[in-house]
């Protein structure tokens, strides 16, 4: 059986309506998602409305961190903190808000920060970072 011209037009109209409906649903779903959240194996980082960063721990261990303005990184000379008692850290499965004033090299108008983070582990006679991870957060 050969489809008639009316049947083909109707099929095209239905296909167009379905594409439009699916596009609207996807766009609505994307609007509801916080696209500023970034996740690593240890933390989730989210931009705050005040320009800071909220860090949430995903493990049962403290995650130590250093947050810097992405544009200022070339000018910052830093090393990971190795003292568990004094290093900034996200508590196990906890949350820390890093205010804009605590972001190294932060500048007015800056829109990107890098969150370096690591676990401290005992090796030999000392404490070292297991590996230093970096995630970039747009704000």
DSSP file (Angstrom, degrees, kcal/mol; ACC not computed):
  #  RESIDUE AA STRUCTURE BP1 BP2  ACC     N-H-->O    O-->H-N    N-H-->O    O-->H-N    TCO  KAPPA ALPHA  PHI   PSI    X-CA   Y-CA   Z-CA
    1    1 A X              0   0    0      0, 0.0     2,-0.5     0, 0.0     0, 0.0   0.000 360.0 360.0 360.0 130.4    0.0    0.0    0.0
    2    2 A X        -     0   0    0      1,-0.0     2,-0.1     0, 0.0     0, 0.0  -0.789 360.0-118.4 -92.6 127.4    1.4    3.4   -1.0
    3    3 A X        -     0   0    0     -2,-0.5    -1,-0.0     1,-0.1     2,-0.0  -0.391  30.8-121.9 -66.5 141.8    0.9    6.2    1.6
    4    4 A X     >  -     0   0    0      1,-0.1     4,-2.2    -2,-0.1     5,-0.2  -0.284  22.8-105.9 -77.1 167.3   -1.2    9.0    0.3
    5    5 A X  H  > S+     0   0    0      1,-0.2     4,-2.2     2,-0.2     5,-0.2   0.877 122.4  52.1 -61.0 -38.4   -0.1   12.6    0.2
    6    6 A X  H  > S+     0   0    0      2,-0.2     4,-2.5     1,-0.2    -1,-0.2   0.900 108.1  51.1 -65.4 -42.0   -2.3   13.4    3.2
    7    7 A X  H  > S+     0   0    0      2,-0.2     4,-2.4     1,-0.2    -2,-0.2   0.899 110.6  48.6 -63.5 -41.4   -0.8   10.5    5.2
    8    8 A X  H  X S+     0   0    0     -4,-2.2     4,-2.4     2,-0.2    -2,-0.2   0.910 112.0  48.8 -65.5 -41.8    2.7   11.7    4.5
    9    9 A X  H  X S+     0   0    0     -4,-2.2     4,-2.5     2,-0.2    -2,-0.2   0.919 112.1  49.1 -63.0 -42.7    1.8   15.3    5.5
   10   10 A X  H  X S+     0   0    0     -4,-2.5     4,-2.4     1,-0.2    -2,-0.2   0.909 110.3  50.6 -63.3 -42.0    0.2   14.1    8.7
   11   11 A X  H  X S+     0   0    0     -4,-2.4     4,-2.4     2,-0.2    -1,-0.2   0.905 111.5  48.3 -63.1 -41.8    3.3   11.9    9.5
   12   12 A X  H  X S+     0   0    0     -4,-2.4     4,-2.7     2,-0.2    -2,-0.2   0.902 111.0  50.8 -64.1 -41.2    5.6   15.0    8.9
   13   13 A X  H  X S+     0   0    0     -4,-2.5     4,-2.3     2,-0.2    -2,-0.2   0.908 111.7  47.2 -63.5 -42.1    3.4   17.2   11.1
   14   14 A X  H  X S+     0   0    0     -4,-2.4     4,-2.3     2,-0.2    -2,-0.2   0.916 112.5  49.5 -66.1 -42.6    3.5   14.6   13.9
   15   15 A X  H  X S+     0   0    0     -4,-2.4     4,-2.4     2,-0.2    -2,-0.2   0.915 111.5  49.1 -62.4 -43.2    7.2   14.2   13.6
   16   16 A X  H  X S+     0   0    0     -4,-2.7     4,-2.4     1,-0.2    -2,-0.2   0.911 111.0  49.8 -62.7 -42.1    7.7   17.9   13.8
   17   17 A X  H  X S+     0   0    0     -4,-2.3     4,-2.5     2,-0.2    -1,-0.2   0.894 110.9  49.9 -63.7 -40.0    5.5   18.2   16.8
   18   18 A X  H  X S+     0   0    0     -4,-2.3     4,-2.8     2,-0.2     5,-0.2   0.914 110.5  49.2 -65.6 -42.9    7.4   15.4   18.6
   19   19 A X  H  X S+     0   0    0     -4,-2.4     4,-2.5     2,-0.2    -2,-0.2   0.929 113.0  47.5 -61.6 -45.0   10.8   17.1   17.8
   20   20 A X  H  X S+     0   0    0     -4,-2.4     4,-2.2     2,-0.2    -2,-0.2   0.914 113.2  48.4 -62.5 -43.3    9.5   20.4   19.1
   21   21 A X  H  X S+     0   0    0     -4,-2.5     4,-2.2     2,-0.2    -2,-0.2   0.918 113.0  47.3 -63.9 -43.8    8.1   18.7   22.3
   22   22 A X  H  X S+     0   0    0     -4,-2.8     4,-2.6     1,-0.2    -2,-0.2   0.898 111.2  51.3 -65.3 -40.2   11.3   16.8   22.9
   23   23 A X  H  X S+     0   0    0     -4,-2.5     4,-2.6    -5,-0.2    -1,-0.2   0.906 110.4  49.3 -63.0 -41.7   13.4   20.0   22.4
   24   24 A X  H  X S+     0   0    0     -4,-2.2     4,-2.4     2,-0.2    -2,-0.2   0.908 111.6  48.6 -64.5 -42.4   11.2   21.9   24.9
   25   25 A X  H  X S+     0   0    0     -4,-2.2     4,-2.4     2,-0.2    -2,-0.2   0.929 113.4  46.8 -63.8 -45.6   11.5   19.1   27.5
   26   26 A X  H  X S+     0   0    0     -4,-2.6     4,-2.4     2,-0.2    -2,-0.2   0.923 112.8  49.4 -63.5 -44.1   15.3   18.9   27.1
   27   27 A X  H  X S+     0   0    0     -4,-2.6     4,-1.9     1,-0.2    -1,-0.2   0.901 111.8  49.0 -62.5 -40.6   15.7   22.7   27.3
   28   28 A X  H  X S+     0   0    0     -4,-2.4     4,-1.3     1,-0.2    -1,-0.2   0.908 111.0  49.8 -65.0 -41.3   13.5   22.8   30.4
   29   29 A X  H  X S+     0   0    0     -4,-2.4     4,-0.7     1,-0.2     3,-0.2   0.891 109.7  51.4 -64.5 -38.6   15.5   20.1   32.0
   30   30 A X  H >< S+     0   0    0     -4,-2.4     3,-0.7     1,-0.2    -1,-0.2   0.865 105.3  55.9 -66.9 -35.4   18.8   21.9   31.2
   31   31 A X  H 3< S+     0   0    0     -4,-1.9    -1,-0.2     1,-0.2    -2,-0.2   0.831 106.5  51.4 -64.0 -30.7   17.4   25.1   32.8
   32   32 A X  H 3< S+     0   0    0     -4,-1.3     2,-0.3    -3,-0.2    -1,-0.2   0.654  93.3  89.4 -81.9 -15.1   16.8   23.2   36.0
   33   33 A X  S << S-     0   0    0     -4,-0.7     2,-1.1    -3,-0.7     3,-0.0  -0.653  79.8-127.1 -87.6 137.0   20.3   21.7   36.2
   34   34 A X    >   -     0   0    0     -2,-0.3     3,-1.3     1,-0.2    -2,-0.1  -0.712  25.3-174.2 -81.9 101.2   23.1   23.7   38.0
   35   35 A X  T 3  S+     0   0    0     -2,-1.1   103,-0.2     1,-0.3    -1,-0.2   0.482  74.2  70.5 -80.1   0.0   25.7   23.8   35.3
   36   36 A X  T 3  S+     0   0    0     11,-0.1     2,-0.3   101,-0.1    11,-0.3   0.519  75.0 102.1 -91.3  -4.3   28.2   25.4   37.7
   37   37 A X    <   -     0   0    0     -3,-1.3     2,-0.4     9,-0.2     9,-0.2  -0.636  50.5-175.0 -82.0 134.3   28.7   22.2   39.7
   38   38 A X  E     -A   45   0A   0      7,-2.8     7,-3.4    -2,-0.3     2,-0.4  -0.984   5.6-158.2-129.5 140.4   31.8   20.2   39.0
   39   39 A X  E     +A   44   0A   0     -2,-0.4     5,-0.2     5,-0.2     2,-0.2  -0.946  13.0 175.4-125.8 140.5   32.7   16.8   40.5
   40   40 A X        -     0   0    0      3,-3.0    95,-0.0    -2,-0.4    93,-0.0  -0.544  55.0 -86.3-117.2-169.0   35.9   14.9   41.1
   41   41 A X  S    S+     0   0    0     -2,-0.2     3,-0.1     1,-0.1    -2,-0.0   0.676 126.8  32.0 -74.0 -15.0   36.4   11.6   42.9
   42   42 A X  S    S+     0   0    0      1,-0.2    16,-3.2    15,-0.1    17,-0.5   0.753 122.1  12.9-111.2 -34.4   36.7   13.5   46.2
   43   43 A X  E     - B   0  57A   0     14,-0.2    -3,-3.0    15,-0.2     2,-0.4  -0.918  52.4-134.0-142.4 163.5   34.6   16.6   46.1
   44   44 A X  E     -AB  39  56A   0     12,-2.0    12,-2.5    -2,-0.3     2,-0.4  -0.986  25.4-160.0-114.1 134.2   31.8   18.5   44.4
   45   45 A X  E     +AB  38  55A   0     -7,-3.4    -7,-2.8    -2,-0.4     2,-0.4  -0.964  11.0 179.4-118.7 132.0   32.5   22.2   43.8
   46   46 A X  E     - B   0  54A   0      8,-2.3     8,-3.4    -2,-0.4    -9,-0.2  -0.994  28.9-119.3-132.9 135.6   29.7   24.7   43.1
   47   47 A X  E     - B   0  53A   0     -2,-0.4     6,-0.2    91,-0.3     2,-0.2  -0.488  29.8-140.5 -69.0 141.2   29.8   28.4   42.6
   48   48 A X    >   -     0   0    0      4,-2.1     3,-1.7    -2,-0.2    -1,-0.0  -0.641  21.8-112.9 -98.5 162.6   27.9   30.5   45.2
   49   49 A X  T 3  S+     0   0    0      1,-0.3    -1,-0.1    -2,-0.2    -2,-0.0   0.729 116.4  59.8 -67.1 -20.2   25.8   33.5   44.4
   50   50 A X  T 3  S-     0   0    0      1,-0.0    -1,-0.3     0, 0.0    50,-0.2   0.422 123.8-100.7 -87.0   1.1   28.3   35.7   46.3
   51   51 A X  S <  S+     0   0    0     -3,-1.7    -2,-0.1     1,-0.2    88,-0.0   0.441  89.0 110.3  94.2   0.2   31.2   34.6   44.0
   52   52 A X        -     0   0    0     87,-0.0    -4,-2.1    49,-0.0     2,-0.4  -0.056  66.1-110.3 -89.4-162.8   32.7   32.1   46.3
   53   53 A X  E     -BC  47  98A   0     45,-2.4    45,-3.5    -6,-0.2     2,-0.5  -0.999  12.8-147.3-136.8 135.6   32.8   28.3   46.0
   54   54 A X  E     -BC  46  97A   0     -8,-3.4    -8,-2.3    -2,-0.4     2,-0.4  -0.914  16.8-162.4-102.4 125.3   31.0   25.6   48.0
   55   55 A X  E     -BC  45  96A   0     41,-3.3    41,-2.7    -2,-0.5     2,-0.5  -0.911   4.7-169.5-109.9 132.7   32.9   22.3   48.4
   56   56 A X  E     -BC  44  95A   0    -12,-2.5   -12,-2.0    -2,-0.4    39,-0.2  -0.984  19.7-130.5-124.9 124.4   31.2   19.1   49.4
   57   57 A X  E     -B   43   0A   0     37,-3.1   -14,-0.2    -2,-0.5   -15,-0.1  -0.494  16.5-171.9 -74.8 137.8   33.2   16.0   50.4
   58   58 A X        +     0   0    0    -16,-3.2     2,-0.2    -2,-0.2   -15,-0.2   0.365  64.1  63.7-107.4   1.5   32.3   12.8   48.8
   59   59 A X  S    S-     0   0    0    -17,-0.5    34,-1.4     2,-0.3    35,-0.2  -0.691  86.4-111.8-122.1 173.7   34.5   10.5   50.9
   60   60 A X  S    S+     0   0    0     -2,-0.2     2,-0.3    32,-0.2    32,-0.2   0.205  95.0  75.8 -87.3  14.7   34.8    9.4   54.5
   61   61 A X  S    S-     0   0    0     30,-0.1    32,-0.4   -19,-0.1    -2,-0.3  -0.882  91.8 -95.7-124.6 156.5   38.1   11.3   54.8
   62   62 A X        -     0   0    0     -2,-0.3     2,-0.6    30,-0.1    58,-0.4  -0.508  35.3-149.9 -67.7 136.3   39.1   15.0   55.1
   63   63 A X  E     -D   90   0B   0     27,-2.2    27,-3.2    -2,-0.2    56,-0.2  -0.953   8.1-148.6-113.0 118.4   39.9   16.6   51.7
   64   64 A X  E     -DE  89 118B   0     54,-2.5    54,-2.2    -2,-0.6     2,-0.3  -0.559  22.8-176.6 -86.7 151.0   42.4   19.4   51.8
   65   65 A X  E     - E   0 117B   0     23,-1.6     2,-0.3    52,-0.2    23,-0.3  -0.944  29.7-161.1-148.1 162.9   42.2   22.2   49.3
   66   66 A X  E     - E   0 116B   0     50,-2.3    50,-2.9    -2,-0.3     2,-0.5  -0.945  18.3-160.4-144.4 125.5   43.5   25.4   47.8
   67   67 A X  E     + E   0 115B   0     -2,-0.3    37,-2.4    35,-0.3     2,-0.3  -0.931  16.1 170.6-114.4 130.4   41.3   27.6   45.7
   68   68 A X  E     -fE 104 114B   0     46,-2.3    46,-3.1    -2,-0.5     2,-0.2  -0.974  40.9 -99.9-138.8 151.1   42.7   30.2   43.3
   69   69 A X  E >>  - E   0 113B   0     35,-3.0     3,-0.9    -2,-0.3     4,-0.6  -0.518  33.1-135.0 -64.6 130.7   41.5   32.5   40.6
   70   70 A X  G >4 S+     0   0    0     42,-2.3     3,-0.7     1,-0.3     4,-0.3   0.848 103.1  52.8 -61.6 -35.0   42.3   30.9   37.2
   71   71 A X  G 34 S+     0   0    0     41,-0.5     3,-0.3     1,-0.2    -1,-0.3   0.727 109.9  48.7 -74.5 -20.2   43.7   34.1   35.7
   72   72 A X  G X> S+     0   0    0     -3,-0.9     3,-1.8    32,-0.2     4,-0.7   0.482  80.5  98.6 -96.1  -3.3   46.1   34.6   38.6
   73   73 A X  G X< S+     0   0    0     -3,-0.7     3,-1.0    -4,-0.6    -1,-0.2   0.837  76.5  59.1 -57.3 -36.4   47.6   31.1   38.7
   74   74 A X  G 34 S+     0   0    0     -4,-0.3    -1,-0.3    -3,-0.3    -2,-0.1   0.745 109.7  45.4 -65.1 -20.8   50.7   32.0   36.8
   75   75 A X  G <4 S+     0   0    0     -3,-1.8     2,-0.5    -4,-0.1    -1,-0.2   0.513  95.4  89.7 -98.7  -6.9   51.5   34.6   39.5
   76   76 A X    <<  -     0   0    0     -3,-1.0     2,-0.7    -4,-0.7    -8,-0.0  -0.808  55.5-163.7-100.2 127.2   50.9   32.4   42.5
   77   77 A X        +     0   0    0     -2,-0.5     2,-0.3     2,-0.0    -3,-0.1  -0.905  30.9 154.3-107.0 103.7   53.6   30.3   44.0
   78   78 A X        -     0   0    0     -2,-0.7     2,-0.3   -12,-0.0   -12,-0.0  -0.908  29.7-162.2-132.3 157.6   52.0   27.7   46.2
   79   79 A X        -     0   0    0     -2,-0.3     2,-0.1     0, 0.0     3,-0.0  -0.959  40.8 -91.1-131.1 151.9   52.6   24.2   47.6
   80   80 A X        -     0   0    0     -2,-0.3     2,-0.2     1,-0.1    49,-0.1  -0.400  43.8-113.2 -65.8 138.0   50.1   21.8   49.0
   81   81 A X        -     0   0    0      1,-0.1    -1,-0.1   -16,-0.1   -17,-0.1  -0.493  29.3-172.9 -69.6 137.2   49.6   22.2   52.8
   82   82 A X        +     0   0    0     -2,-0.2     2,-0.8    -3,-0.0    -1,-0.1   0.368  54.0  95.7-115.5   2.6   50.8   19.0   54.6
   83   83 A X    >>  -     0   0    0      1,-0.2     4,-2.5     2,-0.0     3,-1.2  -0.833  55.1-162.1-100.3 105.9   49.7   19.7   58.2
   84   84 A X  T 34 S+     0   0    0     -2,-0.8    -1,-0.2     1,-0.3    -3,-0.0   0.780  89.4  56.6 -57.9 -26.1   46.3   18.1   58.9
   85   85 A X  T 34 S+     0   0    0      1,-0.1    -1,-0.3    -3,-0.1    -2,-0.0   0.787 121.7  22.7 -77.0 -26.5   45.8   20.3   61.9
   86   86 A X  T <4 S+     0   0    0     -3,-1.2    -2,-0.2     2,-0.1     2,-0.2   0.546  94.2 104.2-119.7  -8.6   46.2   23.6   60.0
   87   87 A X  S  < S-     0   0    0     -4,-2.5     2,-0.1     1,-0.1    -7,-0.0  -0.508  79.6-106.8 -74.1 140.1   45.4   22.9   56.4
   88   88 A X        +     0   0    0    -23,-0.3   -23,-1.6    -2,-0.2     2,-0.3  -0.464  53.1 174.8 -61.8 137.6   42.0   24.0   55.1
   89   89 A X  E     -D   64   0B   0    -25,-0.2     2,-0.6    -2,-0.1   -25,-0.3  -0.999  39.4-127.1-149.7 148.2   39.9   20.9   54.6
   90   90 A X  E     -D   63   0B   0    -27,-3.2   -27,-2.2    -2,-0.3     3,-0.1  -0.858  42.8-122.9 -88.1 123.7   36.4   19.7   53.8
   91   91 A X    >   -     0   0    0     -2,-0.6     3,-2.9   -29,-0.2   -34,-0.3  -0.235  46.6 -67.6 -65.4 160.0   35.4   17.4   56.6
   92   92 A X  T 3  S-     0   0    0      1,-0.3   -32,-0.2   -32,-0.2    -1,-0.2  -0.257 119.3 -14.6 -51.1 121.9   34.4   13.8   55.7
   93   93 A X  T 3  S+     0   0    0    -34,-1.4    -1,-0.3   -32,-0.4     2,-0.1   0.679 117.1 124.1  54.2  21.0   31.1   14.0   53.7
   94   94 A X    <   -     0   0    0     -3,-2.9   -37,-3.1   -35,-0.2     2,-0.4  -0.329  57.5-120.5-100.9-176.1   30.8   17.6   54.9
   95   95 A X  E     -C   56   0A   0    -39,-0.2     2,-0.4    -2,-0.1   -39,-0.2  -0.978  18.4-172.2-131.6 141.1   30.5   21.0   53.2
   96   96 A X  E     -C   55   0A   0    -41,-2.7   -41,-3.3    -2,-0.4     2,-0.6  -0.999  15.0-146.5-131.9 133.5   32.7   24.1   53.3
   97   97 A X  E     -C   54   0A   0     -2,-0.4     2,-0.8   -43,-0.2   -43,-0.2  -0.903  11.0-158.7 -97.9 120.4   31.9   27.5   51.9
   98   98 A X  E     -C   53   0A   0    -45,-3.5   -45,-2.4    -2,-0.6     5,-0.1  -0.877  18.1-140.7 -97.5 109.7   35.0   29.2   50.6
   99   99 A X    >   -     0   0    0     -2,-0.8     3,-1.9   -47,-0.2     4,-0.3  -0.257  22.2-109.4 -70.3 160.1   34.2   33.0   50.4
  100  100 A X  G >  S+     0   0    0      1,-0.3     3,-1.5     2,-0.2     6,-0.2   0.849 118.6  61.9 -55.3 -35.8   35.4   35.1   47.6
  101  101 A X  G 3  S+     0   0    0      1,-0.3    -1,-0.3     3,-0.0     5,-0.1   0.685 101.3  53.0 -66.8 -17.9   37.8   36.8   50.0
  102  102 A X  G <  S+     0   0    0     -3,-1.9     2,-0.6     2,-0.1   -35,-0.3   0.378  82.6 104.3 -98.2   3.2   39.6   33.4   50.7
  103  103 A X  S X  S-     0   0    0     -3,-1.5     3,-1.8    -4,-0.3   -35,-0.2  -0.770  79.2-119.1 -87.9 119.5   40.2   32.7   47.0
  104  104 A X  B 3  S+f   68   0B   0    -37,-2.4   -35,-3.0    -2,-0.6   -32,-0.2  -0.341  91.2   1.7 -61.6 129.8   43.9   33.3   46.2
  105  105 A X  T 3  S+     0   0    0      1,-0.2    -1,-0.3   -37,-0.2   -37,-0.1   0.630  86.3 171.6  72.0  14.7   44.4   36.1   43.6
  106  106 A X    <   -     0   0    0     -3,-1.8     2,-0.3    -6,-0.2    -1,-0.2  -0.314   9.4-170.9 -62.1 138.5   40.7   36.8   43.2
  107  107 A X    >   -     0   0    0     -2,-0.0     3,-2.0     0, 0.0     2,-0.1  -0.944  32.1 -94.9-128.4 148.4   39.9   39.9   41.1
  108  108 A X  T 3  S+     0   0    0     -2,-0.3     3,-0.1     1,-0.3     0, 0.0  -0.398 113.9  23.8 -58.5 138.0   36.7   41.8   40.4
  109  109 A X  T 3  S+     0   0    0      1,-0.3    -1,-0.3    -2,-0.1     2,-0.2   0.382  87.7 139.7  86.0  -4.9   35.2   40.5   37.2
  110  110 A X    <   -     0   0    0     -3,-2.0    -1,-0.3     1,-0.1     3,-0.1  -0.497  27.1-179.3 -72.9 141.2   36.9   37.1   37.4
  111  111 A X        +     0   0    0     -2,-0.2    28,-3.0     1,-0.1     2,-0.4   0.394  55.8  60.9-123.0   1.3   34.6   34.2   36.5
  112  112 A X  E     + G   0 138B   0     26,-0.2   -42,-2.3    27,-0.2   -41,-0.5  -0.994  51.1 179.2-138.2 134.3   36.7   31.1   36.9
  113  113 A X  E     -EG  69 137B   0     24,-2.3    24,-2.9    -2,-0.4     2,-0.5  -0.921  20.3-137.9-126.2 156.7   38.5   29.5   39.8
  114  114 A X  E     -EG  68 136B   0    -46,-3.1   -46,-2.3    -2,-0.3     2,-0.7  -0.963  11.0-155.1-114.2 130.5   40.6   26.4   40.1
  115  115 A X  E     -EG  67 135B   0     20,-3.1    20,-1.6    -2,-0.5     2,-0.4  -0.906   8.1-166.7-107.2 106.9   40.1   24.1   43.1
  116  116 A X  E     +EG  66 134B   0    -50,-2.9   -50,-2.3    -2,-0.7     2,-0.3  -0.760  18.3 171.1 -87.3 138.5   43.2   22.0   43.9
  117  117 A X  E     +EG  65 133B   0     16,-2.2    16,-2.8    -2,-0.4     2,-0.3  -0.996   8.9 161.3-152.5 153.4   42.4   19.2   46.4
  118  118 A X  E     -E   64   0B   0    -54,-2.2   -54,-2.5    -2,-0.3     2,-0.4  -0.980  34.0-112.8-161.8 163.5   44.1   16.2   47.8
  119  119 A X        -     0   0    0     12,-0.4    11,-2.5    -2,-0.3     2,-0.5  -0.834  31.4-128.2-100.3 146.7   44.1   13.6   50.6
  120  120 A X  E     -H  129   0C   0    -58,-0.4     2,-0.3    -2,-0.4     9,-0.2  -0.856  31.7-179.0 -96.0 131.4   47.0   13.5   53.1
  121  121 A X  E     -H  128   0C   0      7,-3.2     7,-2.9    -2,-0.5     2,-0.5  -0.941  29.5-113.8-129.9 151.2   48.6   10.1   53.5
  122  122 A X  E     +H  127   0C   0     -2,-0.3     2,-0.4     5,-0.2     5,-0.2  -0.730  35.0 174.9 -85.7 126.4   51.4    8.9   55.6
  123  123 A X  E >   -H  126   0C   0      3,-2.7     3,-2.3    -2,-0.5     2,-0.2  -0.981  60.4 -44.6-132.6 120.5   54.5    7.7   53.7
  124  124 A X  T 3  S-     0   0    0     -2,-0.4    -2,-0.0     1,-0.3     0, 0.0  -0.415 124.2 -20.1  60.2-124.7   57.6    6.7   55.5
  125  125 A X  T 3  S+     0   0    0     -2,-0.2    -1,-0.3    -3,-0.1     2,-0.2   0.403 128.6  55.3 -94.2   1.8   58.2    9.3   58.3
  126  126 A X  E <  S-H  123   0C   0     -3,-2.3    -3,-2.7    -5,-0.0     2,-0.4  -0.653  76.6-110.1-129.7-178.0   56.1   12.0   56.7
  127  127 A X  E     +H  122   0C   0     -5,-0.2     2,-0.3    -2,-0.2    -5,-0.2  -0.960  37.8 170.2-116.4 132.7   52.8   13.1   55.4
  128  128 A X  E     -H  121   0C   0     -7,-2.9    -7,-3.2    -2,-0.4     2,-0.2  -0.912  39.8 -93.5-136.0 161.0   52.3   13.8   51.7
  129  129 A X  E     -H  120   0C   0     -2,-0.3    -9,-0.2    -9,-0.2     3,-0.2  -0.561  26.7-139.2 -71.8 142.4   49.4   14.4   49.3
  130  130 A X  S    S-     0   0    0    -11,-2.5     2,-0.3     1,-0.3    -1,-0.1   0.954  79.2 -36.7 -66.6 -47.8   48.2   11.2   47.6
  131  131 A X        -     0   0    0    -12,-0.3     2,-0.6   -14,-0.1   -12,-0.4  -0.883  63.6-114.7-167.3 150.1   47.9   13.1   44.3
  132  132 A X        -     0   0    0     -2,-0.3     2,-0.3    -3,-0.2   -14,-0.2  -0.822  31.9-167.9 -97.6 122.8   46.8   16.7   43.6
  133  133 A X  E     -G  117   0B   0    -16,-2.8   -16,-2.2    -2,-0.6     2,-0.4  -0.739   2.2-159.3-105.1 155.2   43.6   17.0   41.6
  134  134 A X  E     -G  116   0B   0     -2,-0.3     2,-0.4   -18,-0.2   -18,-0.2  -0.998   9.7-179.9-137.5 134.0   42.3   20.1   40.0
  135  135 A X  E     -G  115   0B   0    -20,-1.6   -20,-3.1    -2,-0.4     2,-0.5  -0.984  21.0-136.1-129.6 146.3   38.8   21.1   38.9
  136  136 A X  E     -G  114   0B   0     -2,-0.4     2,-0.5   -22,-0.2   -22,-0.2  -0.858  16.8-163.9-104.8 133.2   37.7   24.4   37.3
  137  137 A X  E     -G  113   0B   0    -24,-2.9   -24,-2.3    -2,-0.5     2,-0.4  -0.966   8.5-148.5-120.3 126.9   34.6   26.1   38.5
  138  138 A X  E      G  112   0B   0     -2,-0.5   -91,-0.3   -26,-0.2   -26,-0.2  -0.746 360.0 360.0 -88.3 139.6   32.8   28.8   36.5
  139  139 A X              0   0    0    -28,-3.0   -27,-0.2    -2,-0.4    -1,-0.1   0.356 360.0 360.0-135.2 360.0   31.0   31.4   38.6
